[in-house]
């Protein structure tokens, strides 16, 4: 204090001081050579300020380090942590013919392929123990469902390549359930009829695509890690049979906040260095944003979610290219629709949300559900974007690691004859397959025909007589077994030319550490899926394998239509009428999957009986698909010539359109494994060359084929120019094959191409 007083006496005349109170000495200005002095209180305050700043800086640094670590989704820690598995991912085209082939899903004979919106892909994921002693494979393919014939041919090809490495017990094949993919890959007569036969080009494209995707995954195995995450997807689904759902016990319904499963389960894959490999997402919603008036082959809302995720991760690559693979797989979607505006009478605009889904004028055929968009393309985009956005969020935040050993369990079961123990005193049985009257009514996503309505618990003498005369009357035993279902088609008793429905069905579980994937052979409704998951989880828990994450993978291995609860079955809406093995179908599956879970938990899988193997029928090549004929160009024209030219200039968000002299796209599908029908190209001044910026797998391009007379046809290509398109000079190219027949020689397909004039794109 003395030194301070002395120094204060030596202040120069230029120092200006302000005094405020006894101890508060505040310098207003200090001269160039002067010294400024502070009181004890000021010194304490300055020290406190410095400490606060230091603490704040430290906290900010820690905050950014933690959030930076989190934003990398554990990638930085992964590089330091040991791998738990060998991982491989692969993607391959499985599109097949895009013209004249019935689209599989709505069973609408008029809905045949007439072009391409997006390509279809098979996405394969292989997980192996580090010592490679065990492997499991999960495949999600952009197809309506996996058929038994398809699965058997895939397994046969895998066996010829890899021996016993990939088998029926450790390979799951799941369909996304798009209703806009080619049909024709079934051997059972009911599906054979709706698909116009067994169509070899369609079946081969899917088989080869699935096998190729597994090949790619097999060839690129890396040491890596798995992470799981869960979250709720909003504004993307509704229950299309709410009156059936209400038949379930109130005490059971009260346990859930909604009449659909809104939860998405996401499995993330990275290698040991943090390199992103891919993901599998399971979410319950029907891919029917594209309705039954659509004729463009596409992967619908789930495929669009895959498209967005893969485009984001495979920067600078065209759709279908790049190493990152994102599968959006199906789950218990039986009664779940993406058409969130609900059902309305398309002729009057009034609601038809009633137990029979009928309209006052026009009946059930007028009652349709609408998606959230302006049209089906817009609805597909909106729902797909919602699903992608939640998956991206879960992917970035995934931190729960999946560890543990691998297991797989599989059985073939005769589902037409399963005894089910409901309790200690009651045993029931499943039935021979049969479809009820409400099956013919369709759903609010895709209506049926004639005067059939949902919720029918009585038959109709008129239709009964027609059925009896053409197909035969159901036996009394089958009628009694299926009550209260009035049987329209007793498919289990119809065997000509081959059985109409499968008896032998796959049940399968693969376990990846704490994750159990239930491969179900059909479409479980919301409550059916909940009961199955809970029962399997309880089974694992009861045998000491607790904390299992149980997910349902839908449309796997063989297609058996729907699986409704016993209570929903009583209402006999579409899903119940399509529960082909009778009212106790769900109870039978629960019993069977509990048995698989028990075998995995107790390490007794080797003791499971394999069951009766499914048959393979010699279908032959007889189809109702038109035969390929020689293509012809108009007079003074050749294939690929432009018939209607593009404009010279467009702005972003407009549609560039060009029409060419075309040829049947089936020529390309049957003569090339992977064929691009179109490209959009931008002229680059620096290299004086054209660079491909879009292809026929792009969401923004549409390929329309219009069949004319006597072998003539046109192709129209649209490019819906995205808002973020770089201004410049562009062109559209078309690639095809025309079929030529010369005298007695076999027909040959000859490649050709065409190009539009160059056009300019300007910003808005």
C-alpha positions, 0 to 999 in steps of 0.5 A: 500500500505504501508503494502505491501511495508513493507512486500515486504522488508521482502522477504526471499532470496529463493523468486524468482521474475520476474518483467514485467513493473511498476505494473505487479509483477508476482511470479515465485516461492514462498518458503515453508514459504514465502508469495506471494504478488499480485499487485492491478491489479492481485487482480482485475483479480483474483476476476474477474476470481473467479466471472466468474467461479461462474457464469459459474457453476451456468449456467451449473447447470441451464442448466442440470436442464432444460435439465434433466427436458426436457428429462423426457418429463415433467414427473417431473412436472407431478408429481406436477401438477394435473391430467386432465383425467382418463386414461386406456390403454390395449393391447390384441392378435387378430391374429386369424388363420395363415394358409389357410385363405386369407390375407386381403388387396391385394384381391389376391386369391393366397395370403393365410396365411402360417405362422407367422412373428409377432402377431397382437394386438388390442390396446385400450385407454380410456379417461374419465373426472375426475368425470367419467361423460363422456368417449371416447375410441380409438382402433387401431387394427393390421387388414386390416380395421374395417368391419361393422360386426366386429364393431357391434359384438364388440359393442354388447359384450361391451353392455352386459358387461358394459351396456350403458358405451361404445356405437357407439358414444364414441367408435372408432375402427380403423384398421392399414391397414396391408395387411398381416392379416387374412380376413373373417370378412365381411358381404358384398358380395364383401368382402365375395367373396375375403375372401372366406366367413365369417370365424368365427375363424378369426372374433371371434379372432378380436372381442375377442381381441378388447373387451379384450383390452378394458377390460384391459384398463377399469380395469386399469384406472388412473388419468393422463395427455395427451400431444400432439406433431407434427413433420415431418417424412422423407424418409418414403412415396411417392404419388403413384398416383402423376398424380391424385394429379396434377389434384387438383388446382395449387393454392391449391397445392402451399400451401403444400411442398409435395404431401403427408402429412409428419406430424405425430401427437402423443398423449402421456399418463402419470399418475399423478405420471409421470408413462408412460402409452402409446401413439397414433401416427397418420401418413399417409402411407400404411402398404404395405412394405410386398407385395402380395407375402407374406404369413406370417401373420404380422402387417407390418411397422406400427406394427413394429414401435409399436413393437420397442416402446413397446420393449423399454418401457417394458424393459425385457418383451417379445413382447406383454407383459408389461403395456406400449401400443404404437399404430401407427394408420392409417390416410389419407393414400389413395394415400400414399405408403411406397415403396419409390424407386418408380414404375419400370417394374419388367421385364426390370427395367425401370421406369413406372411412367406414368399416366397408370402405365404400362410397354412397355412389360407386361403392368400394371401387370409388374409395381411394386413399390419397398421399400428402403430395399433389400427385403420386410422384410428389407423395412418393418424394415426401414420404421417402424424404421423411423416412430418409431424414429420420434415418439420417438423424439416427445414423449420425447419432448412433452410439449403441454398439452391437457385439456378440456372436452370430447365429442363424436358425431356419425351418421349413414348415407345412403351414397348412397343418400346424398344431398350436397350443394356445394354453394347457387345455386348448390346441388348435390348427392352421388350415389349408390356404384359402382367400376370403371374399374381401380379398377381391375388394382390395384396399383403399390403396388399390381397390378391387373390382365388381361389387366386393367389399371389405368386411364381408363375413358372408358369401354371395350365391352368384359368385359362389356358383361361378367359383364352384363351376370353374374352380370347385367348391371348398370342402366343408372341412376348409369352410369350418376351419376358416370361419368366419371367413367366407371362402372365395378361392379355396387355393389349398384345394386347387392343384391344377396346373400346379398348386395355387398357394404354398404349403411349405413355408420358411421360418427363420431368425438370424442373430447378430449379437444382441440383434435378432432379425425375424424373417417373416414370409408375408405381411404382418399387421401392426398388432401381429408384429408387436405380438411376435416381437414381444413373444420372441423377446420373452423367449430370449429373456427366459433363456438368459439372453436378455436385452435383445433388439428384435426386428421384423423383416417382411416379405422374406423367402416365400410369399404367403399374403397377410398375417392378421391377429385372431381378433382382426380376423373376425372383422374380415377386412382385406388383411384378414381375408388374405390371412390364408392359413386361417384364424390361428395363423399368427399363433402358429408363427409365434409358436414357430419363431419362439422355437427358433429363438429358444434354439439360438438362446440355448445353442441347440440350433443343430437339433432343429428338424429342417422340415419338409423341403419345398417343391420346384415345379416345371412351369415351362415358358408359357406366358401371356406376355406378347412375343417380341417381334421385329421393330420397325422405324417409320418411313424415312426415319431410323431408330434414335431419330428425334421426332419432337425436339427439346426447346432451345432454353429452359429454366430450372424447375421446368421439364425438358422433353424429347421424343425419339423413334424407339424400339421395345425396351425388352430387347435391351433387358433380354440382351444386356445385364445392365443397360442404361436407357438414357443420360443427361449430359452437360457440355464442359468448356474446359475439356470440350466434352460432354459429362454425364450428370443424370442417368435412368436411375435418377429420380429426376428422369422419366423414360416413357415407351409408347407402343404403336402398330406393326412394330413401331414405337416411340420413346419420350424422355423427360428431365425434371430439371432440379432447382440446384442444376448448374446453368450451362448447355445440356443434351439428352441421349437415348440408348436402345436395341432394335430387334431385326429378323432376316429371312430364316435367321434367328432374330438379333438385337442391334444397339442404337442411340439418339441425342437431342439438340443442345439446350441451355439451362438458366437459373430462375 
